[in-house]
Amino acid sequence: MKSYKIALIPGDGIGGPVTEAAWEVLGRAARGAGFSLEGTTFPWSCDFYERTGTMMPADGIETLRGFDAILLGAVGWPARVPDAVSLHGLLLPIRKAFVQYANIRPHRLLPGVEGPLRAGAFDILCIRENTEGEYSGAGGRVHNGTDDEVAVETSIFTRKGVERILRFGFEEARRRRGRLASVTKSNAQKHSMVFWDEVTARLAADYPDVTVTNYHIDAMAARMVMAPESLDVVVASNLFGDILTDLGAAIQGGLGFAASANINPDRTAPSMFEPVHGSAPDIAHLGIANPIAAIWSGAMMLEHLGEPAAAAAVMAAIEAATARGIGTEPGKHRTTEITAAVLAALA
């Protein structure tokens, strides 16, 4: 029987229960499809940081390198550890070390879920550049704590980085409905964003079967609210993609449905799959976290591992549960109830 080694990082807050739920569903789907998942859990989190002074051990990256994929729950507990510490100590190092340059987030309404918009069906795939851009971490502060303090944050856009994420977007658009929306702010950012637009135009010649439309970030935010059904694949920089995908989660019914994948398209290192709802400290111990985003992220993991039948089975089970009204409203059902409904549909 084929087996895949999966690194489990539940992390903080609701990350634990939703990862547990996803792992149970994925294990059931794997057995049904004739393969197995071998999981190893790592306790790296804000709790780990308070005990050790680091978000993960010095050899954490090399430890993870031997796995086929990583399933992450949620990272962050800002009341105890600043977000800048937890993010730069765990999530960003993994993305960068494993060259997970494509962050993929699907946005559509599941059956039985009512979003906040009076809109028809939409199916948007947001692709966010994941390793450079505005989150490169280049910069610094001088004259700290004085009236002359200065903070500089420098965005880094390389031709290699911009071209590979756009080409990834073109390929996804070619597999879907043949429409690509490239998002910049080139009317105001005359260097990095004009550069992005130029690379888009150059690559478009290689994909004559894909219709390309350029949007400014503010116009795209408005379009996602006013006409989400008009969008197919949306490609944006690290910061713009981060913002747009939270908007995408909102129009699809909330963060409880926000799945994502951090992909290394070259498969030279493991990819990482995570819900993007955060650790939700306010409900972390109430047992009402929605595990659907984590389960959906797990389905994306199965797809990436080359198990499309199992991935499709998991998605069909999620949709069967939500069609019955399970997990469609925040706090209405407990985490265990939603998990049980998905498992029952999977069976």
C-alpha positions in Angstrom: 0.0 0.0 0.0 1.3 3.4 -0.9 2.0 5.7 2.1 2.7 9.4 2.5 4.6 11.0 5.3 2.8 14.1 6.6 4.1 16.6 9.1 1.3 17.8 11.4 1.8 21.2 13.1 -1.4 22.0 15.0 0.0 25.2 16.3 -2.1 27.5 18.5 -5.7 28.0 19.6 -8.3 26.3 17.3 -5.4 24.9 15.2 -5.4 21.8 17.4 -9.0 20.7 17.1 -9.4 21.6 13.4 -6.2 19.7 12.5 -7.4 16.7 14.4 -10.7 16.9 12.6 -9.0 17.2 9.2 -6.6 14.4 10.0 -9.5 12.0 10.9 -11.3 12.8 7.6 -8.2 12.5 5.5 -7.3 9.2 7.1 -10.7 7.8 6.3 -10.5 9.0 2.7 -7.0 7.5 2.3 -8.1 4.1 3.5 -11.1 4.2 1.2 -8.8 5.0 -1.8 -6.3 2.3 -1.0 -3.4 4.3 0.4 -2.3 5.5 3.9 -1.1 8.7 5.6 1.6 8.5 8.2 1.5 11.5 10.5 4.1 13.0 12.8 3.0 15.8 15.1 5.3 18.7 16.0 4.4 20.9 19.0 5.8 24.1 17.4 3.7 27.0 18.6 3.5 30.1 20.8 3.5 27.7 23.8 6.7 26.2 22.4 8.2 29.6 22.1 7.4 30.5 25.7 9.1 27.3 26.8 12.2 27.4 24.5 12.5 31.0 23.1 12.0 29.8 19.5 8.9 29.0 17.4 10.7 25.8 16.2 14.0 24.2 16.8 17.1 25.2 14.9 16.9 22.0 12.8 13.2 22.4 12.2 13.4 23.1 8.5 15.7 20.1 7.9 13.3 17.9 10.0 10.4 18.9 7.8 12.3 18.4 4.6 11.9 14.7 4.8 8.1 14.8 4.6 5.8 14.6 1.6 3.6 17.4 2.8 2.9 19.6 5.9 -0.5 20.1 7.4 -0.6 23.3 9.5 -3.4 24.3 11.9 -2.9 27.9 13.0 -0.1 30.0 14.4 -0.4 33.0 16.7 -1.4 34.1 20.2 -0.8 37.8 20.2 -1.7 38.3 23.9 1.5 36.3 24.8 3.7 36.4 21.7 3.8 39.3 19.1 2.5 38.2 15.7 5.7 39.5 14.1 7.6 36.9 16.3 5.3 34.0 15.6 5.0 34.7 11.9 8.7 35.2 11.2 9.6 32.3 13.5 7.6 29.6 11.9 5.3 30.2 8.9 7.4 32.5 6.8 10.7 30.5 7.2 8.9 27.4 6.1 7.4 29.1 3.0 10.7 30.6 2.0 13.0 27.7 2.8 10.9 25.3 0.8 10.3 27.8 -2.0 6.5 27.6 -1.6 6.1 30.5 -3.9 2.5 29.9 -4.9 -0.2 30.5 -2.3 -3.5 29.1 -3.6 -6.8 30.0 -2.1 -10.2 28.9 -3.6 -13.3 31.0 -3.1 -16.7 29.7 -3.8 -20.0 29.2 -2.0 -20.5 25.7 -0.7 -24.0 24.2 -0.9 -26.2 25.5 1.9 -23.9 28.4 2.7 -25.3 31.9 2.2 -22.7 34.6 1.7 -23.2 38.2 2.4 -23.7 39.2 -1.3 -26.7 39.0 -3.5 -24.7 37.4 -6.2 -24.9 34.3 -8.3 -22.5 31.4 -8.2 -18.8 32.3 -8.3 -15.6 30.3 -8.4 -12.5 32.3 -7.9 -9.0 30.9 -7.5 -6.7 33.5 -5.9 -3.0 32.9 -6.5 -0.7 35.0 -4.2 3.1 35.4 -4.6 4.3 33.9 -1.4 8.0 34.4 -0.9 9.0 38.0 -1.8 7.3 41.2 -2.6 6.1 43.3 0.3 6.8 40.6 2.8 10.4 40.1 1.9 11.5 41.4 5.3 14.1 43.8 3.9 14.5 47.0 5.9 15.2 48.2 9.4 14.8 50.9 12.0 17.2 53.5 13.2 17.2 56.0 16.1 14.8 53.7 17.9 12.7 55.2 20.6 13.6 58.8 19.7 11.7 61.6 17.9 14.0 60.9 14.9 13.1 57.3 14.6 12.9 56.0 11.0 11.4 52.7 9.8 12.1 51.4 6.3 10.3 48.4 4.7 11.6 47.6 1.2 9.5 45.5 -1.2 11.6 43.1 -3.3 10.3 42.0 -6.7 12.6 39.9 -8.8 12.1 39.0 -12.4 12.3 35.3 -11.5 9.8 35.6 -8.7 7.3 37.7 -10.7 7.5 35.6 -13.8 7.1 32.2 -12.1 4.0 33.2 -10.1 2.4 34.7 -13.2 3.3 31.7 -15.3 1.7 29.5 -12.6 -1.4 31.7 -12.8 -1.6 31.4 -16.6 -1.3 27.6 -16.3 -4.1 27.5 -13.8 -6.3 29.7 -15.9 -5.6 27.5 -18.9 -6.9 24.5 -16.9 -9.9 26.3 -15.7 -12.0 28.8 -17.7 -9.2 30.7 -19.5 -9.4 34.0 -17.7 -6.6 35.7 -15.8 -6.8 38.8 -13.7 -3.5 40.4 -12.8 -3.6 42.8 -9.9 -1.2 45.7 -9.3 -1.2 49.4 -8.3 0.9 50.6 -11.2 -0.7 54.0 -11.4 0.9 54.8 -8.0 3.8 52.4 -7.6 5.8 53.2 -10.8 8.6 50.8 -10.3 7.6 47.4 -8.8 4.0 47.4 -10.1 4.8 48.7 -13.6 7.5 46.0 -13.7 4.8 43.4 -12.8 2.5 44.7 -15.6 5.3 44.5 -18.1 6.1 40.9 -17.2 2.4 40.0 -17.4 2.2 41.5 -20.9 5.3 39.6 -22.0 4.1 36.3 -20.7 0.6 36.7 -22.2 2.1 36.1 -25.6 2.9 32.6 -24.6 -0.8 32.0 -23.6 -3.0 33.2 -26.5 -5.8 31.0 -25.2 -6.0 32.9 -21.9 -7.8 36.3 -21.7 -5.8 38.7 -19.5 -7.2 41.7 -17.7 -5.2 44.1 -15.6 -6.8 45.5 -12.5 -5.6 48.0 -9.8 -6.0 46.6 -6.3 -8.8 49.0 -5.4 -10.8 48.2 -8.5 -10.3 44.4 -7.9 -11.6 44.7 -4.3 -14.7 46.4 -5.7 -15.2 43.8 -8.4 -14.9 40.9 -5.9 -17.9 42.5 -4.1 -19.9 43.7 -7.1 -19.3 41.0 -9.7 -17.5 38.0 -8.2 -19.0 35.7 -10.9 -16.9 37.6 -13.5 -13.6 36.4 -12.1 -11.7 33.2 -12.7 -8.0 33.2 -11.7 -6.7 36.2 -9.8 -2.9 36.7 -9.4 -1.4 39.2 -7.1 1.6 40.1 -5.1 2.2 38.9 -1.5 0.5 41.9 0.2 -2.3 42.4 -2.3 -3.0 38.7 -2.5 -3.2 38.5 1.3 -5.8 41.3 1.4 -7.9 40.0 -1.5 -8.1 36.5 -0.1 -9.5 37.7 3.2 -12.1 39.5 1.1 -12.6 36.3 -0.8 -13.2 34.4 2.4 -15.8 37.0 3.5 -17.8 36.7 0.3 -17.7 32.9 0.5 -19.3 32.9 3.9 -16.5 33.5 6.4 -13.0 32.4 7.5 -14.4 29.0 8.5 -14.3 28.1 4.8 -11.0 29.7 3.9 -8.7 26.9 2.7 -5.2 27.4 1.3 -2.1 25.7 -0.1 1.5 26.9 0.0 2.9 25.1 -3.1 6.4 24.3 -4.2 5.5 23.7 -7.9 8.9 22.3 -8.7 8.3 19.6 -5.9 11.9 20.0 -4.7 10.6 20.3 -1.1 7.3 19.6 0.7 4.3 21.9 0.2 2.2 23.1 3.2 -1.5 23.2 3.5 -3.4 25.3 6.1 -6.7 27.0 6.8 -6.2 30.8 7.0 -8.7 31.6 9.8 -6.0 32.0 12.4 -5.9 30.7 15.9 -9.1 32.5 17.1 -8.2 32.9 20.8 -11.7 34.1 21.6 -13.3 30.7 20.8 -10.3 28.5 21.2 -11.6 26.5 24.2 -15.3 26.5 23.3 -15.3 23.5 20.9 -17.1 25.4 18.1 -14.4 26.1 15.6 -15.4 25.2 12.1 -13.1 22.5 10.7 -14.3 22.8 7.1 -11.4 25.1 6.1 -8.9 22.7 7.5 -10.6 19.7 5.9 -10.7 21.5 2.5 -7.0 22.4 2.9 -6.5 18.6 3.4 -8.3 17.9 0.2 -6.0 20.2 -1.6 -3.1 18.3 0.0 -4.4 15.0 -1.4 -4.8 16.5 -4.8 -1.2 17.8 -4.7 0.0 14.3 -3.6 -1.5 12.8 -6.7 -4.6 11.3 -5.1 -7.4 13.2 -7.0 -10.1 10.6 -6.3 -9.6 10.8 -2.5 -9.5 14.6 -2.7 -12.8 14.6 -4.7 -14.4 12.3 -2.2 -13.4 14.7 0.7 -14.9 17.7 -1.1 -18.1 15.8 -2.0 -18.4 14.9 1.7 -17.9 18.5 2.8 -20.5 19.6 0.3 -23.0 16.9 1.4 -22.6 18.1 5.1 -23.1 21.8 4.3 -26.0 21.0 2.0 -27.7 19.7 5.2 -26.9 22.9 7.0 -24.1 21.5 9.0 -21.2 23.9 9.6 -22.9 26.7 7.6 -23.4 29.2 10.5 -20.7 30.3 13.0 -21.2 28.6 16.3 -24.3 26.7 15.5 -22.6 23.3 15.5 -19.7 22.0 17.5 -16.4 21.0 15.8 -17.1 17.3 16.6 -20.6 17.5 15.0 -19.3 19.0 11.8 -16.5 16.4 11.6 -19.0 13.6 12.2 -21.2 14.9 9.4 -18.4 15.0 7.0 -17.2 11.5 8.0 -20.8 10.1 7.6 -21.0 11.6 4.1 -17.6 10.2 3.3 -18.7 6.7 4.4 
